[in-house]
Amino acid sequence: MYNEGMFDASSGMMTGLIVFLVALAVFFIVLFYKWGYSCGMNSKSIVLPLIVTFLLGGIL
């Protein structure tokens, strides 16, 4: 019973962490899209792969 309770708590924290990372990634994507449109297309094409790599690294 004790182990099940710990597992529920850790999985809940893990879910919260993933949701937080996704929200953070979406926020940065929106921010960089605004920067990309104001500064030009080059900065966006450099930044988006970095965001995708960060997001995948955070989930894995």
Buried (B, 14 or more C-beta within 10 A) or exposed (E): EEEEEEEEEEEEEEEEEEEEBEEBBEEBBEEBEEEBEEEEEEBBEEBBEEBEEBBEEBEE
